[in-house]
Amino acid sequence: MLIGPGGAGKGTLADELVAADPTLWLSRSWTTRPPRPGERERNAYEFVDRATFEDAVARGEFFEWAEFLGHLMGTPIPQPPEGADVLLEIDVQGAEQVLAKRPDAIVILLLPPSAEAQAARLAARGDDEEHIRRRVEKGRHEVERGRQVATATVVNDDLRQALGELAAIVARTRTAPPRAANPEDT
């Protein structure tokens, strides 16, 4: 799972990581918020209305979901191609829900280099000043919670360096022996 505050670069790095590794499959989340410029073209989310989202929740079709800043967001139960590892690009609430179901999941906390860089990235994608202020403030809380559940942390100050660090974490998790559910089991 790749988690972090808005403006950390999760979407960009998730896309780059999957493009560089054909054995990774990115699960696309659903959201009830409107698309930002360019999001539909890169297939960032499945954009649906609230009723459609709530119907899918009622049918048990989500691995995780939450309400965030007035919009519903969630990850449908992943159905990756055979032999692929799943990458989830989600928020901290979602990571906590996934960990409750899959305690063996790997959580990578992606951070912007500073609150100023985070705000600049949010502005560059077209967010208004009030939304940016709320996202940066919410981001502080997300980082605090994220540090509690993260297996690893990457600061996205340089895209290539952050991508290399993410790829190395993925490689290590694939070659690491399975973690025992209970230390007494080993």
Secondary structure, DSSP 8 states (H G I E B T S, - for coil): -EE--TTS-HHHHHHHHHHH-TTEEEE--EESS---TTTTTTT--EE--HHHHHHHHHTT-EEEEEEETTEEEEEE-----TT-EEEEB--HHHHHHHHHH-TT---EEEE-S-HHHHHHHHHHTT--HHHHHHHHHHHHHHHHHHHHH-SEEEE-SSHHHHHHHHHHHHHHHHHS----SSGGG-
